[in-house]
Amino acid sequence: MSTDWTDLNTDGRRLNRIIRQLETKIKNETNDDMKLAYIDRLIKCTHEKSQLAQLVLGVQEVLREAKKRF
């Protein structure tokens, strides 16, 4: 089994799917403690998604600049 450690777009899609699932769990949860736990995880996943987006956009910008030079 091979793992592609450089496919950041797939990781972003995975994080987005997890965020949607957490939103659904928050909406359907009746236990306040579990709802807060899901909200905490949602915040963490959203932060990771934004970090990943900044990384991907930064790599794209570097590649764009490199193509201009060559």
N, C-alpha and C positions, 0 to 999 in steps of 0.2 A: 504494500500500500504506500503510495507516494503522496506526500503533503506538499502543496504549493504554498510556500510561505510568502510569496510575493504578490498574491492575488488579493489586493486590498479592496477591490470593488466587491468581491464575493463576501468578504468580511463585513463590509458596510451593509450589504443586502441582508446578511444574517442578523446583524444588530438591529436593523429596521424591523425585521420580522419579530424579533424578541420584544422590541418596544411595543409593537401592535398587540402581541399576546399579553403583555403586562397591562396595557390599557384595558383590555377585555376583562382580565382577572380583577382589576381594581373596580370596574363597573359592576361586576357580578358578586363581589365579596361582601358578606354581611358582617364578618368579624372585623372590628376596627383595628385590632393589632395586626392582623394579616394584611389589611388594606394599607396600613402604614408601612409594613415591610415591603409590599409590592411597589409602593410609591418610592421608597428608598432605592430599590433596585432599578426602577424606571429612571430616576435621576442619575444613577451611576451609568446606566447604559446610554442615556442621552449624552452624558459627558464624554464617554468613550467614542460615541458616534461623531461628535463634533471634532474631537481630536483626530480621528481617522480621516474625516473630511478635509481638515486643514492639511494633513500629511499628503493626501492624494492630490489636492489642488496645488500644493507646493511642488510635488514631483512633476505634475503636468506643466507647471510654469517653467521649471528648470529644463524640461525636454523641449519646450517651445523655444526657449532662448538658445538652447544648443543647436536646434535646427536652423535658426537665423544665422548663426555664426559660420555654419558649414555649408 
